[in-house]
């Protein structure tokens, strides 16, 4: 989203499309969220349709003219897709290149060859965290499942001892670290600095993933002591290839966008002069669009060409990577539409007005709102987008660092206690062959640990920076 469009949205928030009081707006928010939850959970409606209908319900209950509600929703949808959609597409292309070229297999095999015994859970965290940088959570699970099953069988480990660290690594990346969709949308909504958010996100993510991964997996393995399910391990991409990329080249390609974005943040701090040539250069090369685009272009050579892909094969890989993200783009876009409807109805300003009389810190308020929406809808992305729209006015007087911490607080809250209304819950249950109760004891508890630990670390950081 451009700075101009953000300022326009902020202006819209000052003059809401309804003159409803706080009580009516509060009821409207609850009604809108209730409609979304009911449609997703009871009627199994696609989240895109549920968010669209929920936005209309929110506006109707708030007493806003429906034509203006439609304009708010479509404006939010368009600006969100414009700001985040290209990044999601580039991330999908990079992830597909990584998987199809055998680059992911190369990283996995290299690390596993150097790890064993007690080090294996730590190796799984490292693998999942590195692979989780450019991949969506669901894609990461599908990619890592064969590895988790193979390691559990070969080393005679409890499945939870190996699986929980891998899931923790993926989940933390998904919730806290851009360029994943949730953090990107939150950064966009509260006007946070992406580089600073990325740096602080990594700082929060490291201890969080250690506690929720290798440490918690010891207890999870005792509570649910199950072997790897007796099923055929899916064939890996590299088994069909005559050659695959090297470990160093693959790792460098995956980390390239992160390095470029962090470099921009560092230059912004050191130079601190928007007119300086160095800062202007890094403002371009360190922007998410250019950083991810550079990684994709480099990946075509370091991953695709290194695996022996022809031009036609590269073109096919890129084409196949884009089809599966259509649903994600629509959900993220509709989430942005719901967020904009919240803002234009004056809900964000209502939260700001009410919170002035509370002694609760803004970061804790953001975490609690994200937790409530996560529990209700089951979607971390919907929780992040909606919570960011609600608390965006709170970021107006915050420093750069605290605005980034606000994004991380929202991201942490969005991961709280995944349960039966979350697609990820069922994905983990089915892949690992667990019962509902076993999934709650392991996956759901792990998600809660991530949320609470990350939220606590964000609050601690807010006291020292």
MARPAZA-889339 format. One record per residue (C-alpha): z negated, y, x; residue in one letter. Coordinates in steps of 0.1 Angstrom, whole numbers, plus 5000, padded with zeros to 4 digits. Layout:
% MARPAZA-889339
ZYXA;...
***
This chain:
% MARPAZA-889339
500050005000X;500950345014X;498350615018X;500150824992X;499950544966X;496250494974X;495550864969X;497450844936X;495350554925X;492250734935X;493351034914X;493950804884X;490350674888X;489051034885X;490851074852X;490450734834X;492850634807X;489850594783X;486850814775X;484650514767X;480950524777X;479350304803X;478050064777X;481550014762X;483149984796X;480549724806X;481349524775X;485049554783X;484549424818X;482649124805X;485249064778X;488149084803X;486448844827X;485348614799X;488948594786X;490248504821X;487548244826X;488148084792X;491848074796X;491647914831X;488847674825X;489247564788X;492847614781X;494047534817X;496347834816X;497947944849X;495848214866X;498848464865X;498948444827X;495148454824X;494848764846X;497648934826X;496048864792X;492548944806X;493849284817X;495149364783X;491849244767X;489949464791X;491949774782X;491849704744X;488049654744X;487649974765X;489550164739X;492450264761X;496050304747X;497849974753X;500950144766X;498850304794X;497049974801X;500549814806X;501450084830X;498250044849X;498649674851X;502349684863X;501549964887X;498749754903X;500849444903X;503749624920X;501649804946X;499749484955X;502849274960X;504449564979X;501549585002X;500649225006X;503549014994X;505649045026X;502648955047X;502048645026X;505648545029X;505648595067X;502448395070X;504048115050X;507048105073X;504848095104X;502747815089X;505847605079X;507247645114X;503947535129X;503847225107X;507447115108X;507947165145X;504946945154X;503247245170X;500147185149X;500146815159X;500346925196X;497247145193X;495346875174X;496246595198X;495446805229X;492046905217X;491146555205X;492146405238X;489546615255X;486746565229X;484646275219X;481246165207X;478946455197X;481646705207X;484046585180X;482646795151X;482847105173X;486447005182X;487246985145X;485847335139X;488047465167X;491147295154X;490547405118X;489747765128X;492847795150X;495147635125X;493547825097X;494548165111X;498148155098X;497847895070X;496647915035X;493547705028X;495347445007X;498147405033X;495447375061X;493747095042X;496946905037X;497746955074X;494346845087X;493646555063X;495546295084X;493646415115X;490246395098X;490946045085X;492345925119X;489346065138X;486845925113X;488345575115X;489045565153X;485545695162X;483645515134X;482245855122X;480945935088X;483746125070X;481446415063X;480546455100X;484246515107X;485446655074X;482846925068X;483447115101X;487147115094X;486747245059X;484247505071X;486747635097X;489547665071X;487247825045X;485848085068X;489248195079X;490448205043X;487648425031X;486948655060X;489948695083X;493148875077X;496048815073X;494848585045X;495648735011X;492148794999X;490949005029X;494249185030X;494049294994X;490349404998X;491349605029X;494049765009X;491749844980X;488950004999X;491150165026X;489549985054X;490949965090X;492549625094X;491949595132X;488249685128X;487849445099X;489549165119X;487249225149X;484049235128X;485348935108X;485648725139X;482148835149X;480748725116X;482948415114X;481748245146X;478048195138X;478948135102X;481347845109X;478847695134X;476047685109X;478247565079X;480247325100X;478747115128X;475147195120X;475347135082X;477646825087X;474546635101X;472746675068X;475846625047X;476546295065X;473046175055X;473346285019X;476846145014X;477345865039X;480945755032X;483645615054X;487245745055X;488945625022X;491045315026X;494445485021X;497545515042X;497445815066X;500546035058X;503246045084X;502946345107X;505946575112X;506046505150X;506646135144X;510146225133X;510946455162X;512246365197X;510246655212X;507746905201X;506447245214X;503947265243X;500247335236X;500147675254X;503347805237X;502147695203X;498647855207X;500148175220X;502448205191X;499648145166X;497448405182X;500148665188X;499648855155X;495848855160X;496148995195X;498549265184X;496349375155X;493249375177X;495149575204X;495949835179X;492249865169X;491249895206X;493850165213X;492650355182X;489150355195X;490050445232X;492750695226X;491750835192X;494751075191X;497251005164X;499851215182X;499551025215X;502650815223X;500550505232X;498650515199X;501850575180X;503450275196X;500450045189X;500350185153X;503750025149X;503449695169X;499849645156X;500649685120X;500349355100X;503949355090X;505349395126X;502649165141X;503448875117X;507148945119X;506948925157X;505148595155X;507748455132X;510648555154X;508848435185X;507948115167X;511548035159X;512047995197X;508647865209X;508247635179X;511547575162X;513947565192X;511347385213X;511347105187X;515147085189X;515747265156X;519347375150X;520147715133X;520647535100X;517347345103X;515547675111X;517147835081X;516147545059X;512547555072X;512247925063X;513747875029X;511347585021X;508347785032X;508948055006X;509247844974X;505647724973X;504148074976X;505748204944X;502648114924X;500348264950X;502248594950X;502148614912X;498448544911X;497648794938X;499949044921X;498348994887X;494949024904X;496049354917X;497149454882X;493649354868X;492049554896X;494149864888X;493249824851X;489649824860X;490050134881X;492150324856X;489750254828X;487050414849X;485050094856X;484950174893X;483550514887X;481050354863X;479850124890X;479450414913X;477550624888X;475150334879X;474650224915X;473450574924X;470250504906X;469750164922X;467950094955X;470349804961X;472549854992X;476249894985X;477149595007X;474749374988X;476049504955X;479649414966X;478549064976X;476749004942X;479749124922X;482048894942X;479648604937X;479548654899X;483348664896X;483648364919X;481248154898X;483048264866X;486648224876X;486447964904X;489048154925X;488048314958X;491148534957X;490548654922X;486948724930X;487948924961X;490649124944X;488549204913X;485349284933X;487349514956X;488649704927X;485149744912X;483449864944X;486250064959X;484650404950X;481550304970X;483650315002X;484550684998X;481750815020X;481450515043X;482250505080X;485150305093X;482850025104X;480950005071X;484150015051X;485249705070X;481849545064X;482349615027X;485449405029X;483549125046X;480749135021X;483249094993X;484948805012X;481648635018X;480648664981X;483948524970X;483248184987X;479848124969X;479347774954X;482747634946X;482447404916X;484547234889X;486547544879X;487847574915X;491147404925X;489747364960X;486847154947X;489246894932X;491446904962X;488546804985X;487246554960X;490546364957X;491446374994X;488146255006X;487646004977X;484346154966X;482546164932X;481846494915X;478246474926X;479046394962X;481546684963X;478846914950X;476346794977X;478846845005X;481647084997X;479847314972X;476747344994X;478847415024X;480647695006X;477347844996X;476047835031X;479148015043X;478648285017X;474948335023X;475148325061X;478148555063X;476648795037X;473448805057X;475248875090X;477149155074X;473949315062X;472449275097X;475549435113X;475249725089X;471849805104X;473049825140X;476549985138X;
***
